[in-house]
Amino acid sequence: MSDGLTPEQTERVVAVAMDFAREGSTGELAEFIEHGLPVNTTDEAGNTLLMLAAYHGHAATVRALLGLGADPDVRNDRDQAPIAGALFKGADDVVTVLRDAGADLDAGTPTARAAATMFGREHLLH
């Protein structure tokens, strides 16, 4: 995503995009991606836009990111997968979107299956 941007400008664009993901600002985030921001961009902790949107319970943003080509199985630096993060936060609608998109239920630490068992949400994975 160079496009003539300095490293500082690129860092700022990524930071704003991460904020959009946390806030569920789907339209603004989609514009960034449509203008060249890689959909699987990560922050300093390895969190993708999808991870942040999932963790903060924004099902519409998660669905849009998946539609733009986001990989549902990219794990952060702590080996956490977006679906496990959504289970942890109780974002059942996000879990359903990720499950329907084919998220790997056995990836990451803890796995989505382990997180679902831990929080009594096994029914969401069927």
N, C-alpha and C positions, 0 to 999 in steps of 0.2 A: 504494500500500500504506500509506496513512496510518492508517486504522482507529484514530485517536486516539493514535497513537504520536508521540513527539517526534522531531525529525530525528536526534538521537543514538541513540534506541532503534531507529529504522529502520536506521540505519547498522550497529548491532550485529547486528540480525537478518540483514542482508545478509552481514555478515562471517561469522557462524555458518553460514549457508547455503553460502557459498563453501568453508568448511572441510569441510562435509559432502560437497560435490561432489568436493573433492580427495581425501577419505578413502574415497569410495565408500559413504557412509552413505545408501543409497538410501531406506530407509523414513523416516528422519528428514527427509530432503530433500523427499520427496513430501508429507509432512505440512505442511511450511512452505508449499509451493505450493498444496496443497488449502485452506489457511487464508488464502490471499490474496497470497502472494509471487508476483509475476509470473515466469513460467518463464524468460523471456529477460532477467532482471535481470543487470546487469553490475557488475563491480568497478571500481576506479579506473583500471585499465588496459584497460577495455573487454571483459574476458573474461566470457563468460556461464558459467552453471553447467555447461552442456553442454561448453563449451570446457575447463573445468577437469577435469571428469570424463573427457573424452576424452584429454586430455594425460596424465592420471595413470593411464590404462589400465583404467578401470572400465566394462566393457561393459554390465553389468547396470544400472548407474546411467544410462549413456547411453541405453539402451533405454527405461528408465522415463521419463526426461526427454522423449524423443521422443514417448512415449505420452501425456505430459501437455501436448503441444503445442509443445515446444521447436523452434526453427527451426535446422536443421542447418547453415545457411549464414551465420549472424551472425558477422562477423569482428571481431577485437579491434582496438585502436588501432594495432597494427602490421600490420594487414591480413592477419592469419593466420586461416585457417579451421580449425574443429575437426578435420576429416579430415586436413589437412596436419600438424597437431600430433600426431595419433595416428600418422601415418606416421613422423614424425620420431622419436617415442619408441619405435617398434617395437611398438605395440599393435595387432597384426594383427586381433584379434577386434573391437576398437573400429572399425577401418577398415571391416570387413565390415558391422557394424551401420549405420554412417553411410552407406556406399555403398548398402546395401539400402533405406535411408530416403530415397534420392534426393539425397544431398548433391552439390552442384555441384563437379565435379572440376576445373573451370577457374577457380574463384573464389580470390581471395586471392593473397598473395605470400609464398612461392612457391605455385603452384597445387598441388593434390593430385597431378596428373599429373607435374609437375616434381619434387616431393618423392619420389614413387614411383620415378622414374627415378634420382634422386640416390642413393637407398638400395637400389636393386635390388629393388624391391617392385612392379613393374608388374603382376604377376599378380594382385595384390589388387584391382585396379580393374576387372577383367573379369567 
